[in-house]
Amino acid sequence: MAQKDVKIKFRKENYRISDELFHYLEKYGRITKTSVFYDDLLRFSGFINLEDKDGNDTLWHRVYYPEFEQQELEANINKIYTLLHSDGDVKTLPYLHVDSIDYCTFGNSNPFRVKVRNILNDNFTNFYIKKADASRIYGLELEEILSPNRINYLVYKDTLIEEHIIGIPGDIFIKKILPTCTEHEKSQIAKEFVKFNERCIIGLLGDMRSYNYVIIPIHDFDHVEFRIRPIDFDQQSYEGNIKIYFPQFYKENFQMVKLVIDKLKPNSIEQYRKEVRSATVKRIHGQETRFEELISIMKKEELAPIEHIESLKKSLQRFTHDMKFKKCKTMGEIVATGLDYILKNYKNSF
C-alpha cells in the first residue's frame, strides 16, 4: 500500500436532480415534503464559533435567528425529524425540542447540523440539511446498494436531509484512540482499512480523508471489532485523478496505511480485496432491479467536466486493462463499466 499525497484542486459544482432521478427517488421512498429549505437556514442573524474541548476551531458556527423566525423554524425542523425517523408520525412533536443549529464553513456542501432532543428522556439525535446535489445522491444510493451500510436520507426539491452517521471521526480516532489499541485490534483495523479502500475505488467515492469517514467500535463477547464507513459523499465520481478514489493516498491516512504495511502480508491484503469484490457482486445480485435502474439513469447524467471523464477513464483502462473504459462518455458509464468488470471477473471468486 504505497502512499503519495493527493490534493483536490477545485471546488466541485452542484448538479441538479434530473426528472428521471427524481422519479427513481420517489419510487424508493426518498422524496418527502417539508416547509424548510436549505436556503431558509442561510438567513441566520448571528453566530458564534464552535471550539472543541481543547480550544481548537471546529469550523462550525452555532447560528441564531430572529425570535419570530426561530419558533417557526424549530416547529418545521421537528416535523423533518419525524419524517426522517418515524414516517411523519406527529404524536411525538410535543416532546421534541431543537437544541441547536450549526453551520459548517468547510467543504463543498456547507451543511447545517441540527440537534433535536426528546424532552421525555433527554435523548438527542443529529441530522444534516444540505443543498441537494445529484452526484451526492448517487453516492448515497451506491453506498446503500454496494456496501454493508444502510443510508437514511430524504430529498425535497433542492434540499437534502441526511441522517447523522454515528461513529468516531477518523482523524480523532487516529490521533487519540489508535495508539491505545491492542496489537490484535490494530491488525483488525488494518484489515478494515484495506476493505474500505477497496470499496471506495469500486464505487468511485473520492476524498476519503480521515475526517470524511468514521470508525465504529463493535463489542463482540471478549473483544472489539471495528468498522469503517464514509460520512461524506460530496466527491462521488467527479474527479479525474484516479488516486482521489483511494483513501491510501491521503496524507491524513498515513497512520492507517502504516498499520496495513506493519500488520498485513501482501497475500492477506489481496485476500481482503477479493472478499470485498465478492461481497459487492452478491449485493448487486440481491438488489439487481434497483441497481440496474440507478445505473441506467446515472449513465445519462452530467456529473463532471469532460476533462475529468477523459482522464479517469484512461487511468482506469491502464489500471484494469479493460478496453471498455475507452468508450465511456459519462461518469455514470465509467461507474457502470467498473462494476461490470467486477461482476464478470469476481462472481466465482469463492
C-alpha positions, 0 to 999 in steps of 0.5 A, a space after each residue: 500500500 504505497 502512499 503519495 499525497 493527493 490534493 483536490 484542486 477545485 471546488 466541485 459544482 452542484 448538479 441538479 436532480 434530473 426528472 428521471 432521478 427524481 422519479 427513481 427517488 420517489 419510487 424508493 421512498 426518498 422524496 418527502 415534503 417539508 416547509 424548510 429549505 436549505 436556503 431558509 437556514 442561510 438567513 441566520 442573524 448571528 453566530 458564534 464559533 464552535 471550539 472543541 474541548 481543547 480550544 481548537 476551531 471546529 469550523 462550525 458556527 452555532 447560528 441564531 435567528 430572529 425570535 419570530 423566525 426561530 419558533 417557526 423554524 424549530 416547529 418545521 425542523 421537528 416535523 423533518 425529524 419525524 419524517 426522517 425517523 418515524 414516517 411523519 408520525 406527529 404524536 411525538 412533536 410535543 416532546 421534541 425540542 431543537 437544541 441547536 443549529 450549526 453551520 459548517 464553513 468547510 467543504 463543498 456542501 456547507 451543511 447545517 447540523 441540527 440537534 433535536 432532543 426528546 424532552 421525555 428522556 433527554 435523548 438527542 439525535 443529529 441530522 444534516 440539511 444540505 443543498 441537494 446535489 445529484 452526484 451526492 445522491 448517487 453516492 448515497 444510493 451506491 453506498 446503500 446498494 454496494 456496501 454493508 451500510 444502510 443510508 437514511 436520507 430524504 430529498 425535497 426539491 433542492 434540499 437534502 436531509 441526511 441522517 447523522 452517521 454515528 461513529 468516531 471521526 477518523 482523524 480523532 480516532 487516529 490521533 487519540 484512540 489508535 495508539 491505545 489499541 491492542 496489537 490484535 485490534 490494530 491488525 483488525 483495523 488494518 484489515 478494515 482499512 484495506 476493505 474500505 479502500 477497496 470499496 471506495 475505488 469500486 464505487 468511485 467515492 473520492 476524498 476519503 480523508 480521515 475526517 470524511 469517514 468514521 470508525 465504529 467500535 463493535 463489542 463482540 463477547 471478549 473483544 472489539 471489532 471495528 468498522 469503517 464507513 464514509 460520512 461524506 459523499 460530496 466527491 462521488 465520481 467527479 474527479 479525474 485523478 484516479 488516486 482521489 478514489 483511494 483513501 491510501 493516498 491521503 496524507 491524513 491516512 498515513 497512520 492507517 496505511 502504516 498499520 496495513 504495511 506493519 500488520 498485513 502480508 501482501 497475500 492477506 491484503 489481496 485476500 481482503 480485496 477479493 472478499 470485498 469484490 465478492 461481497 459487492 457482486 452478491 449485493 448487486 445480485 440481491 438488489 439487481 432491479 434497483 441497481 440496474 435502474 440507478 445505473 441506467 439513469 446515472 449513465 445519462 447524467 452530467 456529473 463532471 467536466 469532460 476533462 475529468 471523464 477523459 482522464 479517469 477513464 484512461 487511468 482506469 483502462 491502464 489500471 484494469 486493462 479493460 478496453 471498455 473504459 475507452 468508450 465511456 462518455 459519462 461518469 455514470 458509464 465509467 461507474 457502470 463499466 467498473 462494476 461490470 468488470 467486477 461482476 464478470 471477473 469476481 462472481 466465482 471468486 469463492 
